[in-house]
Amino acid sequence: MAGATDVDDTVETFVVYDLFRAFWTRVVGLFFREIAERNAHLIPRTGPVMFVVAPHHNQFVDPVILLMHAMRRVYFLTAAASMRRKFIGFYGRCLRGIPVERQQDLARRCSGKIFLEDRFAEPTVISGHDTRFTQEVQVGMKLMLPNSVGQARVEAIESDTRLRISSEMRELAALELLTQAGGTAYKVAPHVNQDDMYRAVYDRLNKGECIGIFPEGGSHDRTEMLPLKAGATIMALGATAANPELGLKIVPTGLNYFHPSKFRSRAVIDFGQPIDVPAELVEKYRQGGDAKRQACDDFLSIVADGLKQVTLNTPDLETLKLIQAGRRLYQPTQHSLTMAQQVELTRRFIKGYTVYRDLPAVAELRDRMADYNMQLRYYGIRDHQVETMRVGRAEAGALFVWRVVWLLIMGLIALPGTVINAPVFVVTSVFSKRKARAALAASTVKVRALDVIATWKILIALVLVPFLYTVYSVLAVVFVRRAPTWAQTDVIKQVSTMSTVAIYLWAWALASFMSYTALVFGEQAVDIVKSIRPLFLTLVVGSEHTELLARQRQELSDDITELVNELGPRIYPEFSTTRISEQLGDGLTTHSNLINESADAFHRKMRMGEQALRQRINSTIGSRQTSPQSESTEETPLAGPSEDKPNQRRGSKYAFNPPTPRTMETLNSISPMEFLSTVTGAVLGTGSPSAESSDGKHEAGSQFEQTRRSTPEQKKGLFYFT
């Protein structure tokens, strides 16, 4: 009987787990527009598995994305402080989370202030002003300074104003606090016994189940991984030492977001090659002492190397933006890459840039890309929109009207749902930013605390959306029952014959349908809005101006592709420009439903109509006489002929790249439209007011023919018009 009861309890637990897992994966699936995965086939289908996940960029959203693609039940180690929260703790227990007590969550502030009386003679002796060490501090506790700049274990308490720590604090920030006048505030945290947590983990692994852990210790929004904690390696080595036949596999898992805090953004989850627990490290772990610590450090290094193969790590945000720009400009093949393949290509670009960043050719391309990005900001467009500007005025005008018509159609479809959900957008945005500010104030590793925004948006929407739909449904019932004379149409009269409950349910269902329709068709409308600006610029300034930028992009893309094809085989021996998609692997995308397919069908119809429209226009006004490449060879060169030198690529010959000091002076004194007119006169030889009044010296043209690089101060002038 007891055995049957245990089985029933286990089945019931799995049912609850599966229900809540399905619920949360649907919710997070709505938040993201697209979630792709790579190499999920590498996950062992049986046996114990530990998923080591990084970077932890999206707080409680990260575990759900893993649950969407792991295809096995995964139980996460969760901070005990989070498990004690009413709402989060409830869902954590339903998903069979394992609580982990952290010292920093139990830290409390003590009275008085502490300081170092003699940092050189007695660096481990802490003195205090108005402190009560004998009452508030115990041996074995951890002494913690503000903002986690330093911490140490309390070794002995000598009096209320004097104690001794196990080792001196060597951090510069800690020494500054301890030696400043008046001392510094401090906290103490009790020693935490993690035996119960380790037993729970070992029990799950011995049952052949899966554990998920974020080894960075907490969520953050940095572009690089935080130093990994040793907990994951202690669990893996400890479980294998206790059960040599365990067969545990460590699966490095990388989470890569395009915009982690934005609604309807994109994400990629990448699974690495499973890692076996080395037998020699298990043997060293059994020895204890220094050998045990060395085994943990060695295995942690192995796990960290595995994570680096599935994550994007750059020293700062500017470097990441530079790498992403280079990846977009690279043209390995005419075939488009999936989102998962784009992430893998970005990862390879990061590795290549790290190795070759000091090469002159790489530095030269880096400067040219900075100038190109500056021009994109000037125009107010994105890189992928540049090609849209390579059309004539007639074609741009027709496409502009065509897309405005489709924008009105999709906008009207999405309008009702947008209106009824407007309060949700406003409240979630305001409240999540407030939570981000609070998280930033309490953290020492967050940059802008973007990692908490998506979580709070989802949690707030889960409460606010049902409340709003309930209000709308009640108002619908009242309206139908008490409809004024002018509103008593045949439809209202027919609906009024239904029961109150039926009207309420139909109103709820209608609100849900309108919201989801707005969600999908609204995305298509936003895409159309983004594509209208390049066409508008072409109409205003003409294709002669905008094509300069498009041709400059093509030249930059050709040079980047040439350089990558030259250096790529040195890092990746299997490098091949003709099989790039095979090398990067395939990825699966999680988004498929009826409304998505309907919206995509609308978008395809729009594109088909555009193609037919372009063919008709081109047949009427005639195709362009020459291609951009042939035009550039027939025009008068803007710079002198470049000499072919080894390991040196040509600089841009287009006027926009790069601006010179003389250019910036002119730019700061004229309007943007006058500036574009001057550039056209210099490049195309059509003349301009400034050029015609320069006594035949063509100053306006010569100032754009120089090829010197602009300084940051000169670049800044681009955005300061008088």
Secondary structure, DSSP 8 states (H G I E B T S, - for coil): -HHHHHHHHHHHHHHHHHHHHHHHHHHHHHH-SEEEEE-GGGS-SSS-EEEEEE---STTHHHHHHHHHH-S-EEEEEEHHHHTSHHHHHHHHHTT-EEE--HHHH-EE-SSEEEES-TTT-TTEEEEES--HHHH--TT-EEE-GGGS-EEEEEEEEETTEEEESS----HHHHHHHHSTT-B--EEE-----HHHHHHHHHHHHTT-EEEE-TTSS----SS-----SHHHHHHHHHHHH-TT---EEEEEEEEESSTTSTT-EEEEEE---EE--HHHHHHHHH-HHHHHHHHHHHHHHHHHHHHTSS---SSHHHHHHHHHHHHH--S-SS---HHHHHHHHHHHHHHHHHHTTSHHHHHHHHHHHHHHHHHHHHT--GGGTGGG-S-HHHHHHHHHHHHHHHHHHHHHHHHHHHHTHHHHHHHHHHHHHHHHHHHHT-SS-SS-GGGHHHHHHHHHHHHHHHHHHHHHHHHHHHHHT--GGG--HHHHHHHTS-HHHHHHHHHHHHHHHHHHHHHHHHHHHHHHHHHHHHHHHHHH-HHHHHHHHHHHHHHHHHHHHHHHHHHHHH-TT--TTSHHHHH---EE----HHHHHHHHHHHHHHHHHHHHHHHHHHHH---SS-HHHHHHHS--SS-----BTTB-----STTSS--HHHHHHHHHS-HHHHHHHHHHHHHS---HHHHTSTTS-HHHHHHH------HHHHHGGG---
